[in-house]
Amino acid sequence: MNGSDWTTYLNNLSGYVQEQDKKIQELTQKLEQLQSNLNEQKTNRIEKIEYKFDQLKIENLNGTLHIGMSPQDMEDFSMPDQSLPQVTQPFKQQLVSELSNFVEQEGPALIRNLSEEYDRKIDKPYQGILLEDIIKQLPSRIAFYEKKAADEKIGANDSALREYISSHIKEEIHHSLTVYMQSSD
């Protein structure tokens, strides 16, 4: 090979290397763009999820699991009548605490058993969301059963009223979770 051939060869090789370098830079930019898009998709939040079945409504992943309420009850949900005899605030706080402990202690096993029975996969984070939603609703459900107990003239003493409210709310929790597990996605 003479000097001219080498020069041509090196010029061609240099052009090829520059072309490959340009393609590598383009691919690197595209990869960075894809990674950025993927990160954006991971941070997207689901604002609202609604399931169409009997007594459960999840408004969003940080939302509310309505226990023991039919769709008609949800539309007509209001604060209890203040003219009715009300239980004391410490009584309500103690009942909320007791029921919260029940949900925290018994809820995971109940969800796990129902999910196995109805072949529904519920992962731990979603299980936590369900339990949190139930706990958030306890004060309103206690108020609902407080009013119902007053209407039915139940609760001559704190112990009877506590058992009435507690047993009904526990039944609602079990029923609502069962309906949820039975429903199809």
C-alpha positions in Angstrom: 0.0 0.0 0.0 1.3 3.4 -0.8 0.9 6.6 1.2 -2.2 7.7 -0.7 -4.0 4.5 -0.1 -3.3 4.7 3.6 -4.6 8.3 3.8 -7.8 7.3 2.0 -8.2 4.3 4.3 -7.6 6.3 7.4 -10.0 9.0 6.2 -12.7 6.4 5.5 -12.0 4.8 8.9 -12.2 8.2 10.7 -15.5 8.9 8.9 -16.9 5.5 10.0 -15.8 6.0 13.6 -17.4 9.5 13.7 -20.6 8.1 12.2 -20.7 5.3 14.8 -20.0 7.9 17.6 -23.0 10.0 16.4 -25.2 6.9 16.4 -24.1 6.0 20.0 -24.9 9.6 21.1 -28.3 9.4 19.6 -29.0 6.0 21.2 -27.8 7.3 24.5 -30.2 10.3 24.3 -33.1 8.0 23.4 -32.2 5.7 26.3 -32.2 8.7 28.7 -35.5 9.8 27.3 -37.0 6.4 27.8 -35.7 6.2 31.4 -37.2 9.6 32.1 -40.6 8.6 30.6 -40.5 5.4 32.7 -39.8 7.4 35.9 -42.6 9.7 35.1 -45.0 6.8 34.6 -43.9 5.3 38.0 -44.9 8.6 39.7 -48.3 8.8 38.1 -51.1 8.5 40.7 -54.4 6.9 40.2 -56.9 9.5 41.3 -60.1 7.4 41.4 -61.0 3.8 41.1 -64.6 2.7 41.4 -65.9 -0.8 41.6 -69.5 -1.4 40.7 -70.8 -3.9 43.3 -73.1 -4.0 46.3 -71.4 -2.4 49.3 -67.9 -1.4 48.5 -66.6 1.8 47.0 -62.9 2.6 46.7 -62.5 6.3 45.7 -58.7 6.2 45.2 -55.8 4.3 46.5 -55.8 6.5 49.5 -59.6 6.5 49.5 -62.4 5.0 51.4 -63.7 1.4 51.7 -67.3 1.9 52.6 -68.3 -0.9 55.0 -71.9 -1.9 55.5 -73.4 0.7 53.2 -75.6 0.2 50.2 -75.3 2.7 47.3 -78.5 4.3 48.5 -77.0 4.9 51.9 -74.0 6.6 50.4 -76.1 9.1 48.7 -78.2 9.8 51.8 -75.4 9.7 54.3 -75.7 12.5 57.0 -74.6 13.2 60.5 -76.7 11.7 63.3 -79.6 13.7 64.7 -78.3 15.8 67.5 -81.7 15.7 69.3 -81.2 11.9 70.1 -79.4 10.9 73.2 -75.7 10.7 72.4 -73.1 8.5 73.9 -70.2 10.3 75.5 -67.1 11.2 73.6 -64.8 9.0 75.7 -67.1 6.1 75.1 -66.9 6.7 71.3 -63.1 7.1 71.5 -62.8 3.9 73.4 -65.0 2.0 70.9 -63.0 3.4 68.0 -59.8 2.3 69.7 -61.2 -1.2 70.4 -62.5 -1.6 66.8 -59.3 -0.2 65.3 -57.3 -2.8 67.3 -59.7 -5.5 66.1 -59.1 -4.4 62.5 -55.4 -4.2 62.9 -55.1 -7.6 64.6 -57.8 -9.6 62.9 -58.0 -7.8 59.5 -54.9 -9.2 57.9 -55.9 -12.8 58.6 -59.5 -12.1 57.5 -58.4 -10.6 54.2 -55.8 -13.4 53.6 -58.4 -16.1 54.3 -61.1 -14.5 52.1 -58.6 -13.9 49.3 -57.6 -17.5 49.4 -61.2 -18.7 49.6 -62.2 -16.5 46.6 -58.9 -16.9 44.7 -58.1 -13.1 44.7 -54.5 -11.9 45.1 -54.3 -9.1 47.6 -50.7 -7.9 48.2 -49.6 -6.4 51.5 -49.6 -2.8 50.4 -53.2 -3.1 49.1 -54.2 -5.0 52.2 -52.9 -2.1 54.3 -55.0 0.3 52.2 -58.1 -1.7 52.8 -57.5 -1.9 56.5 -56.7 1.8 56.7 -60.0 2.6 54.8 -62.0 0.5 57.3 -60.4 2.2 60.3 -61.1 5.7 58.8 -64.8 4.8 58.6 -65.2 3.5 62.2 -66.3 6.8 63.7 -69.1 7.3 61.1 -70.2 3.7 61.5 -70.3 4.0 65.2 -72.5 7.1 64.8 -74.7 5.2 62.4 -75.2 2.3 64.9 -75.6 4.7 67.8 -78.6 6.3 66.0 -79.9 2.8 65.1 -79.6 1.7 68.7 -81.5 4.8 69.9 -84.2 4.2 67.2 -84.5 0.5 68.3 -84.3 1.5 72.0 -81.2 -0.6 72.5 -78.4 0.2 74.9 -79.8 0.5 78.4 -76.2 0.4 79.6 -72.8 1.1 78.0 -71.9 -2.6 77.9 -75.0 -3.6 75.9 -74.6 -0.6 73.5 -70.9 -1.4 73.1 -71.7 -5.0 72.2 -74.5 -4.0 69.8 -72.3 -1.5 67.9 -69.2 -3.6 68.0 -70.9 -6.8 66.7 -72.7 -5.0 63.9 -69.5 -3.2 62.7 -67.5 -6.5 62.8 -70.3 -8.2 60.7 -70.2 -5.3 58.2 -66.4 -5.6 57.9 -66.6 -9.3 57.2 -69.6 -8.9 54.8 -68.0 -6.0 52.9 -64.7 -7.8 52.5 -66.5 -11.0 51.4 -68.5 -9.1 48.7 -65.3 -7.4 47.6 -63.5 -10.8 47.3 -66.4 -12.4 45.4 -66.6 -9.6 42.9 -64.7 -10.0 39.6 -62.1 -7.4 38.6 
